[in-house]
């Protein structure tokens, strides 16, 4: 049942990635999704299907780069680095694009790229969420510069794990930033102890912890020793029932594959309960929710695949 659900979800992910507008906005998420599924899944048919989809989309990404000039601002360049890393790993070389990305990233400081400089300052509390009108406002603003809507500040957990993901992919792609993965990780103790479920930042804390696991085990290439992340493993175990009660398949999927990456077995009651929830929530087309949100739909499909599939651990 799990394998059948995973194959249905992957077919939906392929269809979503084939939409021009969706791929143009989220290639930096979709290409890594196909790459990791293709290289870490136990099932050979699943690996082959993801590899085929990933290579086709990577070729398309490369072609589009030359057809349409890209505006590589501080935000979009990081997404393109994620796409470039995955395309390269999928066997689609792109030397000119790499040079373009190297030149673009050299124009920006860590504060412009990550929102703050992990080398010289703590995790800030005044980075605003993107406005509903679509504008990305600068740090410290409380109202949108364009539409004057009141802005909500990002939690420290969200700011931190975005920085963690960014420096991880830059490092894997071979691009050096003034701030390193170690510089971001050294700030982790300031986020402990992790919040309780009633806290506004609880969901962000969950995603921060799942991405600690992902960046330490290269998105589930190998299992981490259980002793390495005792606090994080305990936090994820405690958060899984909450995510199920909230009815959030994407969060449940991230918790499940992170627990698997920390050594939880398939027979663990929490793993069984979480996977039963995901299978029960899957729609006929392979989706698991977030029908009205384009990114949320892609993300929930990817995380549900990861929460349900078996891994080929090193």
N, C-alpha and C positions, 0 to 999 in steps of 0.2 A: 504493500500500500504506500509506503513512504517513497519507494523508487518511482512508482507510477505517478505520484503527486509531483515529484521533482521534475520528471520529464515534461509533464503538462505545464509546469511553471516556466521551465526553460523555453518551451515553444512560445509562450506568451512574451517572455523577455526578448526573444528574437523579433517578434512582431513589433513590439514597442521600439526596439532599436532601429527597425527599418523605417519608422516614421521620420521624415526629414527634419521636422521641427524639433522632435524629441531628441534625436541624436545630436543635432546641432547644439542644443543646450546642455546635454548630459553625457557627451562622449567620454568625458573624464571620469565618469562613474560606470558607464556601460562597458567600455573596453576592459577595465580592470575586472569587472564582474565576470565576463567571459573568460578572461585569462586565468583567473584563480580557479574557476570551476573546471576549466580544461586541464589544469595541471595538478589539482589536489583531490579530485574525486576518485573513489574506488571503482565505480562502475565505468567500464570501457566505453560503452555506448554514450553515456553522458559526457565523458571527456571528449569524444570525437565530435559530438553535436556542438558543444560549446566552442571547441577549437575551430570548427568550420565557420560558425557564426562570428567568432572573434576575428578571424583572419579576413573574412569578407568585409566586415565593418571597419577594420583597420586599414584596408586598402582604400575603402571609400573615404575615410578620414584623411588619408594622405592625399588623395586626389582633390578633395575639397579645399585643402590647405592652399594648393597652388592656384585653384580657380578663383577663390575669394580671399582677398587680403584680410588678415586677422588684426583686430585691435587688441593688443595684448596689454591690458591694464593690470594692476597689481592683483586683482581678483581672478581674472580669466587665465592668466599665465599659469597659475597653480593647477587649475583644472586641466589645461592642455598638457602640463607635465605628467599628470596621471595618465592621460590618454597616450602620450608619447612613450612612457615607460611600458605600458601594456602592449602597444603596437610593436615595439621593439622585441619584447619577449615572445610575442606571437609570431615572430619571424618576418616582420615587415620593416625593413631598414628605412631610415629617413634622415640622412645626414644634414640636409639643408634645413629641415624643420628643427632638428636638434640645435643647429647654429642659431636659428631664429630665437629659440627659447632661451638659449644661453645668453644671447645679447639682451633679450627682454628682461630676464630676471636680474641681470647685473645693474639695471637702471633703478632698482627699488631697494629700499632699506628693509631690515626685518620688521620694523614697525609698520611699514606700508604693506608688506606681504602678509604678516601674521597678526597684525593689530597691535603688537607690542614687541619689545626686544627681550627675549628670554635671558640674554646674557647679563643685562644690566637693570632689569626692573621686575617687580612681581607681576602676577597675573592681574590685569586691570578689571575694574568693575564698571567701567563707563563706555564700553564699546556697544553701540546701539544695534539692535536687530535691523535688517533691511526693512525699509518702509513699505507699506502696502502699495504705494505708487510705483515701487520698483527702484527707487533711488537708494544708493548706498551712501549713508551719511558718515561724516568723519567722527572720530572718537571725541566723546564729551558732549555731543549735541543731544538735547532733550526733545527738540522738535525738528521735523523734517525741513531741510533747507528749501525744498521745492513746494510741498503741499501744506506744510505747517502742522501735520498730524503729530500727536504726542508719540514719542519713541520709547520702546521698552529696551532696557539694557540686557545684553547677553549675560548669562551666568558665567562665573569663572570657569566652571567645568566645560562649557561649550567653547569658550575662547581657547582653553588649554588643549582640548582634544582636536580642534581644528588645526592648531599649530603643530600638534604631534603628527597628524596625518600628513601635513604639508612637508615637514622636514623629512619624514620617512620616505615619501615618494621622490623627493628631490635627491636624497641620498642614494636610493636604489637606481635612479636614472643617471647618477653620476654628476649631478649639478651641485656645486658647493655653495652653501649660504653662509653668511657671517654667523648665524645661529645654527647649532647642530641638534641632532636628536638627543644627545646627552644633555645639552643645555635645557631642553624642554623637560626631559624626564627628571632633572634635578629639582623641579618645582612640584613634583607629585606629592611629597610630604605635606605641602601647604594645603592640599585638598583633602587630607585625612583629618579626622575620621569622616567617613562618607555620611551623607545626610540620611535622615529617615524618610519614610514614604510620604509624609505630609508636607515635606519641604517643596517649595516651588521648583527647585533645581534638581529634584530627584531623578527625573528622566534624563536630564543632561549628565548627571553623575553616572547613570547606567551606561550611557554611550561612551563616556570617558573611560570607564573601566573596560568595556568590550574592546576599545581601540588600543588599550594597553596590551591586551592579549594579542590582537591582530598584528601589531607592529613588532612584538617580541617573537612571535612564531611565524612571521611572514605569511600572514593570512592563512593559518592552519596548514602549513607544510609539515610541521612537527608538533608533537605534544610537549607542553611545558611541564616540568616537574611540579607536582602538587605543592611542594614546600615553597616554591618560588613566589607565588602570589596568594598566600593564605588569606589575607584580608580581602583581596579582590574576589577570590573564589567564594568566600563566605558571603560577601555582599551580593554577588550575582545569584547565589542560591536563594537568598532572602528576597531578592527582587523579582524572581520569576513568578511566584503566585500573584504578586501585585500586578505585573504586566498582563497576566491572564485575566485577572478581574477587570482590568481597564479595557480588555478586548483589543489589544494592540499586537497584531501578528508580527509587524516588523521588529518591535522591541523583543518579543518572545523569541523570534528567530536569531537575533544577535546574541541574546543570553545563552540560548542552547548551543550554538556553535562555539561560543567562547568557553562555556563549561566543558564541552567536548575537548577543546584545545587545552584545557587545564587538567584533563585526566578523568573526567566523569564518563562512566561507561553507559552503553545503551540501556542497560537494565536498571540504572538508577531511577527510582520512582519519579524524581523531578523531570528527568529527561523524557520518560514515558508520558508523563502528564502534559508536558509542553508540546511534544510532537502530536499527541492526540488532539490537542487544541488547534494546532496548525492544519492538520488534515481536515478537522471538522469545519474550519473556517474557509477552506479553499473553495473557490467558485468553479463552475464548470469550465470556464476558459483558462483556468490555472492561476487566476489572481487571488489575492487574499485581502483586498480592501483598498482604501485610499482612491476610490474611483474618481473623485473630483479634483485630485491633485496630481499633476503630471509627474513631478519628481517622487512624491510619496508612493505612487503606484509602482514605478520602477524599483524604488528602494525596497518596498515591502516584498515584491516578487523575488528580488535577489536574496534578501535576508531569510525568507522562508525556504528557498532552495538550500541555503547554507545550514539552516536549522534542521532540515530533514535528511540531507544527503549523508552518505558514509564517506569518510575521508581515507585517502591513501597516505597514511602517516609515514614519514621517513624513519 
